[in-house]
Amino acid sequence: MRIHFIAIGGSAMHNLALALHQKGYKITGSDDAIFEPSKSRLEKVGLLPPEMGWFVSKITIELDAVILGMHAKNDNPELLKAQELGIKIFSYPEFLFEQSKDKTRVVIGGSHGKTTITSMILHVMNYHERKVDFMVGALLEGFDTMVKLTKENDFIVLEGDEYLTSPIDLRPKFHLYQPNIALLSGIAWDHINVFPTFENYVYQFEKFIETITDGGILVYNEEDKILKEVVEKSNHTIKKFPYKTPNYTIENSVTFLDTSLGKIPLAVFGSHNLQNLEGAKWVCLHMGLSEEDFYEAISTFKGANKRLEKLLETTHTVLFKDFAHSPSKVLATTYSVKEQFPNRTLIACLELHTYSSLNANFLNEYENALNAADIAVVYYSPDTVAIKRLNSISAQQIKSAFRKEDLSVFTNPDSFKEFLFSLDFKDTTVLMMSSGNYGNLDFEELKSKIKS
């Protein structure tokens, strides 16, 4: 097949392009900007567009299909040409479903933890050499791509994102997969630019449950009150399997999981990660693995990329970088790090970077999110607020929203760096949480400062 990607440089899109190229498809693509690591990975296999921009000459009747990325606009010239020629246009999730119609579809959804849970499942399957197709939101150790599609594998494991499908299809992505086995980790309001009310956001999960195939399986976190209520009121003909945080202990900064096989040491930590692990276990059991096989494999899981990534550990300091930015993730991550290292000063730095986190109407959702930190810092760029066309917010608004009197707020990257580098890092845990880069903070320089 000949397939053209509109907006090929996206994290998910370029991985799908690589997977289809590996499968033997003829792939072309366009984008107006492509950044690393997408650029190098596409270039390595000859899929990097020779020049940036949109070119209607690439859209011809010889194409079997076009895959449209969310980054493109609905007036994209290549899209308009494809519509004019009547070429089949797929969104990213539509195409994944098309490729997995004859497989057992396992979809991992929820406002938080879905990348980690999907990664855990894939790690366990890979450990035991169980081959499955997949799509996950982070590059995993032992895997070449974030997408794998084959003809022969029976299972496909999909990370189920609730964000929109494409510029011309405003359904949430996870509504399109029709899972046979599904997991929901929890519901915490997010993406307010798309789901302006909490009720509207919750409805997307109610609808997702209805998309599970008749007689299918739903594994869900019963400790999330909202999710529990949504699941219990559903009359859909599916089997429901609740899970909750398993028992564990922490000894000398190592987390041990209490199991029927005894205490198992883990490379990950935190109650939210243990909760994710329990959900992953139930999914793996439904995929045919034994509990013993699961525990053997999960003890070697080191975490998903960009999720509580340990950048440095010395005799007196540990430095973590985490993708956390939503209120529930910030709260869970901060608490977990403090629980793991209770006798150290916790320095927690959060960058407000997303549309939701910089929205004045959403800020109060962060109430108490940094309370576990001994030194709490929030950084945001007024320029980012302006670019996202949001109303300006003040440092006082942020302090009031977080309800933490000693919270430090910075809007200038140099001032933020000066404050951070002035701290005494002895006997501390440093937690950097952001989906941005703190105004181009040099993490190698930070590591050198901590080691000095």
Secondary structure as the mmCIF struct_conf table of DSSP 4:
data_model
#
loop_
_struct_conf.conf_type_id
_struct_conf.id
_struct_conf.beg_label_comp_id
_struct_conf.beg_label_asym_id
_struct_conf.beg_label_seq_id
_struct_conf.end_label_comp_id
_struct_conf.end_label_asym_id
_struct_conf.end_label_seq_id
STRN STRN1 ARG A 2 ILE A 6
TURN_TY1_P TURN_TY1_P1 ALA A 7 GLY A 9
BEND BEND1 GLY A 10 GLY A 10
HELX_RH_AL_P HELX_RH_AL_P1 SER A 11 GLN A 22
TURN_TY1_P TURN_TY1_P2 LYS A 23 GLY A 24
STRN STRN2 LYS A 26 SER A 30
STRN STRN3 ASP A 31 ASP A 31
BEND BEND2 ASP A 32 ASP A 32
TURN_TY1_P TURN_TY1_P3 GLU A 36 PRO A 37
HELX_RH_AL_P HELX_RH_AL_P2 SER A 38 LYS A 44
TURN_TY1_P TURN_TY1_P4 VAL A 45 GLY A 46
BEND BEND3 LEU A 48 LEU A 48
BEND BEND4 PRO A 50 MET A 52
STRN STRN4 GLY A 53 GLY A 53
HELX_RH_3T_P HELX_RH_3T_P1 VAL A 56 LYS A 58
TURN_TY1_P TURN_TY1_P5 ILE A 61 GLU A 62
BEND BEND5 ASP A 64 ASP A 64
STRN STRN5 ALA A 65 LEU A 68
TURN_TY1_P TURN_TY1_P6 MET A 70 HIS A 71
BEND BEND6 ALA A 72 ALA A 72
TURN_TY1_P TURN_TY1_P7 ASN A 74 ASP A 75
HELX_RH_AL_P HELX_RH_AL_P3 PRO A 77 LEU A 85
TURN_TY1_P TURN_TY1_P8 GLY A 86 GLY A 86
STRN STRN6 ILE A 89 SER A 91
HELX_RH_AL_P HELX_RH_AL_P4 TYR A 92 GLN A 99
TURN_TY1_P TURN_TY1_P9 SER A 100 ASP A 102
BEND BEND7 LYS A 103 LYS A 103
STRN STRN7 THR A 104 GLY A 109
BEND BEND8 GLY A 110 GLY A 113
HELX_RH_AL_P HELX_RH_AL_P5 LYS A 114 TYR A 127
TURN_TY1_P TURN_TY1_P10 HIS A 128 GLU A 129
STRN STRN8 ASP A 133 MET A 135
BEND BEND9 GLY A 137 ALA A 138
HELX_LH_PP_P HELX_LH_PP_P1 LEU A 139 LEU A 140
TURN_TY1_P TURN_TY1_P11 GLU A 141 GLY A 142
BEND BEND10 ASP A 144 ASP A 144
BEND BEND11 MET A 146 MET A 146
STRN STRN9 VAL A 147 LYS A 148
BEND BEND12 LYS A 151 GLU A 152
BEND BEND13 ASP A 154 ASP A 154
STRN STRN10 PHE A 155 GLU A 159
BEND BEND14 TYR A 163 TYR A 163
STRN STRN11 LEU A 164 SER A 166
TURN_TY1_P TURN_TY1_P12 PRO A 167 ILE A 168
STRN STRN12 ASP A 169 PRO A 172
HELX_RH_3T_P HELX_RH_3T_P2 LYS A 173 HIS A 175
BEND BEND15 LEU A 176 TYR A 177
BEND BEND16 ASN A 180 ASN A 180
STRN STRN13 ILE A 181 LEU A 184
TURN_TY1_P TURN_TY1_P13 ILE A 192 VAL A 194
BEND BEND17 THR A 197 THR A 197
HELX_RH_AL_P HELX_RH_AL_P6 PHE A 198 THR A 211
BEND BEND18 ILE A 212 ILE A 212
HELX_LH_PP_P HELX_LH_PP_P2 THR A 213 THR A 213
TURN_TY1_P TURN_TY1_P14 ASP A 214 GLY A 215
STRN STRN14 ILE A 217 ASN A 221
TURN_TY1_P TURN_TY1_P15 GLU A 222 GLU A 223
BEND BEND19 ASP A 224 ASP A 224
HELX_RH_AL_P HELX_RH_AL_P7 LYS A 225 LYS A 233
BEND BEND20 THR A 237 THR A 237
STRN STRN15 LYS A 239 TYR A 243
HELX_LH_PP_P HELX_LH_PP_P3 THR A 245 ASN A 247
STRN STRN16 TYR A 248 GLU A 251
TURN_TY1_P TURN_TY1_P16 ASN A 252 SER A 253
STRN STRN17 VAL A 254 THR A 259
TURN_TY1_P TURN_TY1_P17 SER A 260 LEU A 261
STRN STRN18 GLY A 262 PRO A 265
BEND BEND21 ALA A 267 ALA A 267
BEND BEND22 GLY A 270 GLY A 270
HELX_RH_AL_P HELX_RH_AL_P8 SER A 271 HIS A 286
TURN_TY1_P TURN_TY1_P18 MET A 287 GLY A 288
HELX_RH_AL_P HELX_RH_AL_P9 GLU A 291 ILE A 298
TURN_TY1_P TURN_TY1_P19 SER A 299 THR A 300
TURN_TY1_P TURN_TY1_P20 ASN A 305 LYS A 306
BEND BEND23 ARG A 307 LEU A 308
STRN STRN19 GLU A 309 GLU A 313
BEND BEND24 THR A 315 HIS A 316
STRN STRN20 THR A 317 ASP A 322
BEND BEND25 SER A 326 SER A 326
HELX_RH_AL_P HELX_RH_AL_P10 PRO A 327 GLN A 340
BEND BEND26 PHE A 341 PHE A 341
TURN_TY1_P TURN_TY1_P21 PRO A 342 ASN A 343
BEND BEND27 ARG A 344 ARG A 344
STRN STRN21 THR A 345 GLU A 351
BEND BEND28 THR A 354 THR A 354
TURN_TY1_P TURN_TY1_P22 TYR A 355 LEU A 358
TURN_TY1_P TURN_TY1_P23 ALA A 360 PHE A 362
HELX_RH_3T_P HELX_RH_3T_P3 LEU A 363 TYR A 366
TURN_TY1_P TURN_TY1_P24 GLU A 367 ALA A 372
BEND BEND29 ASP A 374 ASP A 374
STRN STRN22 ILE A 375 TYR A 379
HELX_RH_AL_P HELX_RH_AL_P11 PRO A 382 ILE A 387
TURN_TY1_P TURN_TY1_P25 LYS A 388 ARG A 389
HELX_RH_AL_P HELX_RH_AL_P12 ALA A 395 PHE A 402
TURN_TY1_P TURN_TY1_P26 ARG A 403 ARG A 403
TURN_TY1_P TURN_TY1_P27 GLU A 405 ASP A 406
STRN STRN23 SER A 408 PHE A 410
BEND BEND30 ASN A 412 ASN A 412
HELX_RH_AL_P HELX_RH_AL_P13 PRO A 413 PHE A 421
TURN_TY1_P TURN_TY1_P28 SER A 422 SER A 422
BEND BEND31 LEU A 423 LEU A 423
TURN_TY1_P TURN_TY1_P29 LYS A 426 ASP A 427
STRN STRN24 THR A 428 MET A 433
BEND BEND32 SER A 435 GLY A 436
TURN_TY1_P TURN_TY1_P30 TYR A 438 ASN A 440
HELX_RH_AL_P HELX_RH_AL_P14 PHE A 443 LYS A 451
#
